[in-house]
Each structure stands twice: as structure tokens, then as C-alpha cells.
Amino acid sequence: MEVTEVEDNHKQTFETNELGQDLGNVEISPEVIEVIASLAATEVIGVASMHGGFANGVVEKISRRNYGKGVKVELTDEGILIDVQLHMNYGVSIPEVAEKVQKNILDTLTVMTGLDVLAIHVHVVGIEFGETNKKDND
């Protein structure tokens, strides 16, 4: 399958040509990429939760869960830039977990979308303590 990337209207568009047949275009919106990246990040052991601002909290309460929370996607001519804001569990190795987050997001996006990812920036914005630590401190 031949895939050619074309950026149009803030979506990634692909022209696919399999066996000489032109079947049309496939568009992937940035919101879909955000959801995939967010879910891939939370799969990593040591990630406590994704970080979301006030607007994300309102969206979660009004509608269903905001699966793209904590992820910002920027589409460029060279590829995709991803910023991930998350909270990690207390006691984990932040550099090791951050690297696993980057790798899992890259692997998942590659398998699911075939898009070129330029960079995945991980921003650790908080540490969360387990329930046993909270009870011990009270």
C-alpha cells in the first residue's frame, strides 16, 4: 500500500493506492491523534493520570470522559509534534517512565495511523501518591 501524506484543513489526509486502484482519501483529525496518544500514555506503568486544565474538566463533567485529555497535537509539513502533560506515581523513575511513554505513543500511532511523528515531548506536571500513603499521612 502506498501512502502519501497531504495536509489539508488541520487534518492529515492520505491518498492510498493499493493494487493500482484509487480508493479515495483517509483523513485523520488531530482529535483522533490526541485520543490515541492519551490512551497509549496511560497504558504505561508509572503514569498516574493525564493532566487537563479547567476546560478539560468541564468537558469531562458535561459529556463523557475526555479521552484526549493532556495531549496537544501540532501538524507540520515535516510531521506531527506531540506534547503530553501527565502525572506520575510517586517513587517511579521519571526518565524511564517518560521514555516508555514516548515509545508507546510512537509505536501505537505508527501501527494505527502510519503517520510520521517528529517529536513527543513529555511534561511531568504532577506526582500522585497511592492510597496507602494518603492514609498513613492522615
Buried (B, 14 or more C-beta within 10 A) or exposed (E): EEEEBEEEEEBBBBBBEEEEEEEEEBEBBBBBBBBBBBBBBBEBEBBBBBBBEEEBEEBBEEEEEBBBBBBBBEBEEEBBBBBBBBBBBEEBEEEEBBEBBBEBBBEBBEEEBBBEBEEBEBEBEEEBEEEEEEEEEE
